[in-house]
Structures are given as structure tokens and as C-alpha cells.
Amino acid sequence: MAAVADKRLSRPLHALLCLAENSVGPDATRPDDIHTMLSGKTVEVNNTDAEGRLVLSDGGNYASKVLNPGVIVDIATLTGAQLIATGKKHAAIYTSHEDLEALALTAGKYTGDLTFPVPFAPELFRAEFRSAVADMKNSVADRGNAQCSCAGQFIANHLEEYLGAGGRWLHVDMAGPVTNGDRATGYGVALLFDLVLRLNASC
């Protein structure tokens, strides 16, 4: 945000921090808890380590309803499965919009914050979250079925109204590229900076 502050963007830019802390306490989420999300959908927690997608889904839903954005981009260290899908150097991108996919690929190559698309197929991934007691679970039934894409689809499940109305959304899973051994790489800053400038120019 500091990097783009002096770029005089023609459209407003908002940043939402969707943060989750893994800590034990009386208010901590427990297995089998059911949460009602901002989208109004209910989620059965079958994996307490899949907590980031809960706050990320609420953040995306809030953005879609309150901020009226032309584009939503979320970026997170969301899944270990990202490393299996696209490795340690390329973040995984999940989107139904070919223009956003192309922009993210181009921005990644230009900045060195590399990206690579994973399959977008909601009709194949929604069933992974099937629950008998809620609208969905928060973690997949089959870990062998494109987990990285499924995690992105979980977020998309809470953006259905926005996406159905023509909203554009890009999910970036950067779990692998953010570290290089014991140190953080700073991955994502240059990617988002360049992506914001390209989106602003295309509006």
C-alpha cells in the first residue's frame, strides 16, 4: 500500500487484512463447530488447521458487499498443497477470468514473483466440502483431488453473488515462495504492486 500511495491511481484501492492466529483458548474453534459466515452460509469445521480460509472468505465477502470493487485479489499462504501443485518458486493462481490470469502471469514474469494457474473447476471441487449438517465443511474429503484449487474454491463459495453479478476475482496461494530456507523472501509485494498498476491502467 505504501508503494502505490504516490502513484495517483484513478480508482480507489483498499487493503483488508484477514488474519488468523493458531492459539488455544476458551473461544478457539473446535472440531465439529459450525460457523455462520458473513455470506450467510454455514461451515462445519472438520480441520482446525484450515482456519485461514475462514477469515479470508469473510474478508472477500465483506469487500464484495461493502467496497463495491471492480476486482478482488486475495493473496495468502493458504495451503501446503500449493507447493505440490506449483512448487517453491511459483505461487498458484485460481480464477475464472482469463484476463486476470494473464495479468498475473505477466506481472509475475516481470517482477520475478512468479505465478502459475491451477485448474478452475467449481463443478468438480464443490463436492469436496459436502457436509451433512452445514452448507459445507472447511476442508476437503479427498486430499488427492487438487487441494490447492479446492481451497480457492472454498473462498469462491462465499463470493457467489459477486461473481454471479460479473465481479472479477483472483486468488493467489503463495505458501511456497514466501520462504527460502529460514528467511522470508518478501514474495508478493512486487507482484501486487505491478498487478495494481496494470489493473488501474486497464480500467
N, C-alpha and C positions, 0 to 999 in steps of 0.2 A: 504493500500500500504506500509506503514511503517512497518507493522507486517511481511510482506512477503519479505521485501527488503533483508534480510540476509539469506534467505532460498535457494539461489543459484538454482533458477528454471531452468529447462532445456530448457524452451521455454519462449519467451518474454511475458510480461504481461502489458497491457495498461489499464488505467482508464480514462473514459470520464465522465465529469460532465455535465449532461443535466439539466440545472436549469431554472426554470420559476418563475417570480415574478408577483404576482397579484397586479398591480398598474394601476392607471388611468392616462392617458396622451394622447397626440396627436397621438402617434404611437401605442396605445393599440389596441388589436384585438376587433372588434365589432361583434355582431351577424350578420350573413349573409355574413361576409367577406369570401373570398375564397383564401386560401394559396396554393402555389405550393411548395411541399415538395422536399427534396433532392432526393427522389426516382423518382421525376418527376410526381407523382400523385397529383391531386388537392383535397383539403379538404374544404368543406363548413362548417363553424363554426356555429353550432346550439346550442352550450353550451360553453360559455366563461370560465366556471369553469373547463372544461375538457382540460386545457392547458398543463398539464404535459405530456400527451401522444404525443403532437405535437413535443416537443423538444426531447422526448425520442425516437420517431420514426426517427427523423433526426439523432440523435446520433447513433442509431443502424445501420441505413443505411450507415452513414459515416464509421463506424467501418467495416462494411462488405465490402465496396468498397476500402478503403484506407489501412486498417491494415491487411487484409487477415487473419482473425483469424480462428483457428480451432473450437473455441467455443465462443459464445457471451452470456454473462449473464447480464441481466438488473435487477436492483432492485430499487423499488420506492414506495413511499406512494401514490399509484395511485388512488385507489377507496375506497369510504366508503362502497361499496358493498362487499369488501373483508371481513369486519367484519361480514356481514350477512352470507357469504359463509363459512368462516373457523374460525371466532371468533377472540378474543383478543390476543390469545397466539400463534396461528399458522398463519404464512404467507401463502398466496396462491401461488402455483406454476403452471405455464401453459407452457407446452412443448409437442412437438410431439415425443420426444426422450425418450424412456423408460429408457435408461441408465442414462440420466441426471436427470430424475425424481427420480430414485432410489438413485443416488448420493446425491441429495438434501435432500431426506428423511433421509438418513443415516447421513449426515452431521448435519442435524437439530437435530436428536436424540442425536448425540454425543456431540454437543456443547450446547444444550439447546435452541438454536434458532430454534424452531420447525417450520416445513413446512407441508403442506398438498396439494395434487393435486386437481385442479378444472378441469372440463371437457374440453378437447381439441377437438373441432369440427368445423373447419373453415366453412364447408358447411352449418352449422346451424347458424353461427354468422355473417358472412359477410353481409348478407342481412339486418341486423340491422342498417347498416351505409349507406343504399341506399340513393342517392341524385339525384335530377332531373337536377342539374346544375354543378355537380362536380363528381369526381370519387367516393367520399364518404363523409359522414358527420363525425364530430368528436365525436358524442355521439349517443347512441342507440335510436332506435324508441320505443322499448319496455323495460322498466326498470325491468320487471319481467322475462326476458329471460337471465339468467346467466350473469349479468352485469360485474362481475369480469372477467369471461372468455372473454367476448366481448372486454373489454379494452385491454387485452393481444392480442387478435386477431387484434385490430387496429394497434398495433405495428408490428405484423407479416405481415400485409398487405404491409408494406414498406420494408420487408425483403424477398420478394418472390423470387428474383433472387438468393440470398444467400441460402435460404432454398431449392430451386429447384436444386441447384448445390450440395446438400448434406451437407450444413452447419448446425451446431448444435446450438440451441438457447434455453435458459431457461429464463423465465420471473418470477420474484418474486415480488408479491404485499405485502408489509409489513405495510400497513396503520394502522392495529390494534396493532401489537406487539411493535411498536416503542414508545408507551407511556404507562405509568402506573399511571393513575390519572393525576397529574400535572407535572410529571417528565418524561424525556426521559429515555428509557431503554438501549440504545446503541445496540438495535437489529440489526443484520446484519453483524457486524464486525467479530464476531467469525464464523458465518455461511460462509461468503465469504472466510475467511482465510482458514478454513478447506476444503471448496469446491475447492479452488485453488490448495491446496496441493494434494487432491485426483485426480483432473483433470491432474495435472502435472505428477503424478505417473502413470496414465493410458495412457499417450500419448506415 
